[in-house]
């Protein structure tokens, strides 16, 4: 029939959450037109979407997610032609980045018009926009005939979902529909660039590394703690599993074997997320991240959620990243971890 229905009682939310297959989008499109919230796949992570020009609908995203209202959303469009009437100005840097990376995992922050609801902008004079490449996301936008505003489809603060089942874990009973489009290709949220500054500012590292951005627009500065909060992922604790997470910032075998016993001595049941070659370490549970940043980015959030299901005393992540995609992995681990260990 194209869907599976689940029932879960939650006060103040719908009781039925239906998982739709990607070839049965009609109910999801109708729900979006009616001002409801729907979870859907993108190439980065799953999104929690509503009609991006319907302020009341967008406010329902914050309720379903438990998200602070001063945390802006991203408007998802089909292409630059959809920006007319939404942006007050499209700076040259934004035009170049859009030409180079859309559709894809890049969000640009540009001046907004009053047509963009305040809830989407979090009261700011800017809007974050991107054109996803995932075919299901694009069909939903086209079917709605309007931009879709969406953050990641997880409860606020939790690891972003990369599968429909991970969305269901957080959103069952909170939203009417989840569209299953398989596993997200990138596995981390989009790169966000503020194009209202000169030079442009990297607000959130993601699937497109800083070096690739520099190839297109020249200098790209990295946001600091004092930078304006114009993007998701800047202000609050994010990406964290329920279990305490300890990040070991080196994969040097001698260093890991020397410090690991001290790290886990206080934890009888602990989970390890690390390169595949470290599977032999004596953890209670192991999840391999592969051998490079591409595989680690794809697996990281699923690894956190999978290990969390065992309810361990602690989750230890061993990963050492450099630039490019590694900057995004480091950003997510930094925000998720309660403790970091590195060589002196």
Secondary structure by P-SEA (a helix, b strand, c coil): ccbbbbbbbbcccccbbbbbccccaaaaaaaaaabbbbbbbcccccccccccccaaaaaaaaaaacccccbbbbbbcccccccccccccccaaaaaaaaccccccbbbbccccccccccccccccbbbbbbbccaaaaaaaaaacbbbbbcccccccccccccaaaaaacccccccbbbbccccccccccbbbbcccccccccccccccaaaaaacccbbbbbccccccccccccccccccccbbbbbccccaaaaaaccccccccccbbbbbcccccccccccbbbbccccaaaaaacaaaaaaaaaaacccbbbbbbbbcccaaaaaaaaaaaacccccccc
